[in-house]
Amino acid sequence: MVILLFKWLFFSLASFSGGHSGEPASSLARHPLFVSVTEMNYNAADKDLEISCKIFTDDLEKTLANVYHTKVDLSAPANKQANDKLINDYIKTHLQLKLDGKAVTLSFVGFEKENDALWSYFEVDNATTVPKKIDVVNTILYESYDKQMNLMHVTVAGKRQSNKLNYPDKEISFQF
């Protein structure tokens, strides 16, 4: 479902988006839309919140290189440990959550590449009660793209809610 929504958004909005000012034409030809997708699912059996973020690999590499002032190649197996740290630090800085008003810490699980995108995985452990409210601050890729759109899908107790943040909006709440 998420992949279908992601593809639909990519193709339907591609003709309407002018891209980021200053981007080379070749970059715009690849994908003129700057979007991330964050999925959150409360797992009642394990009492944790499972989080996955899908981001275009080239956009993330560019952002990580600019933020951390280093060359980044997320495809290189030799760089796995360094890439884990970069992704972990970046996402934890740019995706912050509160469950029922209490700030929680994301635990990095790992990442994997899928075609031209990258999935990163996190958990919030010991979420012992089903959250009634999830507050999100999401600024993923905001420092790189002034047309960034961050889609979010949150599922708690079988109820799914979706919303989006367009730069510069960064905060949203989901009530269950």
N, C-alpha and C positions, 0 to 999 in steps of 0.2 A: 504494500500500500504506500509506504513512504517513498519507495523508489519510483512508483508511478507518479505520485504527486511531484516529486523532485523533477522527473523528466517532463511532466506536463508544464510545470512552471518554467523550466529552462526553455522549452521550445515555444511556449505561448508568449512569454515575455521577451524573448530574444529580439524580436523585431521592434519592440517598443523601448528598449533600454539603449541609451547612448553610451553606456559604459562609464568608466572612471576617467575624468579629464586627465590628459597627460599619458594615458595608457597607449602603448604602441598598437598600431592597427592589427598586427598579427595576434596580439593578445585578445583584442576585441573579437577577432574572427573565431577564436577558440570558444570563448563564451563571454558574451557581453553582459551577463548577469552575475552579480556577486551575491551568493547565497550560501548559507549554512543551514543544516537541518539538525536539530537536537531532539532526540527521543528520550523521554523519561518514563519509566515503568516501575510502579511500586509492586514489589514481589512480597506478598503477605506471608508465603511459606518460609522464605529466608529472612524476612523482616529487614529488607534493604531496598534502596532506590537504585535501579539500574539506569545508567545514563550512557547514551551513545551520541556522538557528534560527527556529522558528515560534512566535510569541507573539501572544496576543490584543492587538490594537491599543490598546484602551481601557486595559487593564492596564499596558501598556508606557508609554503616554502619562502615566498617573497616576504611575508609578514614576519616570520621567525628570523630571517636574515637581517631585516631592518631593526627589529626590536632587540635582538641579542648580538648584533654586529658580528655575525659569523656566517660562513658559507653553509648552506643547508641542502642536503640531498636525502630526502626521506625514502628513496628507493634503495639506497646503498646498505646492504646487510652489515658491512663493517662499521657503520655508524649507528647501529641499533641502540646501544646504551646512551649515546649522546642525544639521539633523536627522541628516545623515551623521555629523557629529562626535559628537553625543549618543549615537547608537546604537553607533558605533565605540568610544567611551570606555566606555560602560556594559557592553557585551558583553565587551570585553577585560578589564575589572575582575572580571566575574562568571563568566567561563568561562575556566579556565586548564587547559592541557594539558601533559603530559610524554609524549614518545615514547621508549620504552626508557630511562626514568629521566632524560631530558634535557628541561628546560623549553624550550618553543618559543613563538614569537611569532605571534599571529594577524595576518594582513593583511586589512584590510577591502576587500571587493569592491563591496558595495552593498546596497540593500534594495528590496523591492517589497511593495505591499499586495495582499492577496488576500481579498476580502470583509471579514470582521471581524478578520482576522489580518494579521500582517506577517511576511515572510520576510527575514532578514538573512543575508548571505553573507560567508564568510571563507575564507582559505586559509592553510595552513602550507606555505611554499615550501621547496625543497631538502630534502625528506624522502627522501634518496637511497636508504635501505634500507627494505624492508618492515618496519614496526614489529611487534614481537612482543608488546609491551605498551603500552597507552595508559592513562595515569592522568588522571582528570578531576576537577576541582573545579568544581562547577556550583552557583551561588547565585542564578541568575536569578530576579528578583522576590521573593526571600526577605525583603527589607526591607519589602515591602508586604503580603504575604499569608502568614499562618501556616498555611495549608492548601495551599501551593504544592506542585505535583508537577512534576518535570522528567523527562521521558522522554528516553532516549538510544538511538540506533540507530547502531552502528558496523560498517562493512564494510571488511574487509581481505582481500585475495587471494580475493575471492568468498565469504568466510565472514562472515555477519552475526550480530551479537550485539546484544541489546536488554536494557535494564534501566531502572529508575526510581529517582529520589531523591525522597523525601518530606521536606518541611521538618521538622526542621532538618538532616537528613543532607545532606552536601554532597560527599563524596568517593566515587569508585568507580573500579575498574580493569577493563580489558578485556584478556584474554590471548588471543593467537592463536598 
